Amino acid sequence: MPQIKAVLGNVKVETAKRKRGCSRHKAGKHKHDILKDETCLVVTDADGSKHNYCQESAKDILDRAEMDLETLRSDMRLTP
């Protein structure tokens, strides 16, 4: 049987080994870093560049992804 394509292959959870900048909050009054040993969401673009997101941003991103998946299921007339 053929393999199933993993569409979320470019997203993973990592524990920061050093301080990282949050890609969503990199400027302005909400600017902050992801600290060493903190869990973060890492999204890798097609060109190989990585974007790190703090836990607050990760929640928003995953909530949005969940809504997008629900829309796709609905459009395909699939039940969860």
N, C-alpha and C positions, 0 to 999 in steps of 0.2 A: 504494500500500500504506500502511495506517495507521502512524503513528509508534509506537514502543515506549516505554512509560512508564519513565522513569528514577526508580527508587525510592530511590536514594541521592543525590538532588539536593540534600539539605540538609546534606551532608557534604563538606568540601573540605580541602585542605592549603594552608597559608599560611606565609609567612616573616614572623615578627614584625618590625614596623618600630619597635617600642618594647617595653618590658617589659610582659608580660601575666601575670596570675595563672592558675595551672593550676586548672581547675574541679574536678578530682578531689582535688587536694591543697591546698585553700585554708585548712585549719586543722590544728592538731595538730602532732605532731613531724615529719610528712612534708610540711608546708607548704613550697612553693617557687614561684618564678616562672619563666616562660618568658622567656628573655632576648632582647634585640634580635638579629636575624639568625638566630634558632633556628627550625627548622621545627616546626610544630604542627598538630594536627588541630582543625578548627573545625566544630562542629555547631550549626546554626541551628534553633531551635524554630519551631513554627507561628506563634507570636506575634512572631517576629523577633528574639528574644533569642539571643545567641551565647554558646557555651561553648567555651573554649579548653582543649586537652589537650596536655600535654607528650609527648615521644616515648615514654616508658615507658608512660604511660596510653593513648596512641594504639595501641600494640602490643596491649595487653590488650583495648581496645575493638574493634579490627579482628579479633583472634582470635575474640572472642565473636560478632561479626557473621558471620564465616566459618562458625562452627558453626551459627548460626541459619539461614544460607542452605543449608547441607548438610541440615539438618532439613526445611526447606521443600521442597527438591528431592526428598528421600526421601518426604515426605508426598504430593507430587504425582506420585510414581513416575517422576521424570525422572532421566536419567543425566547426570553432569557432562560 
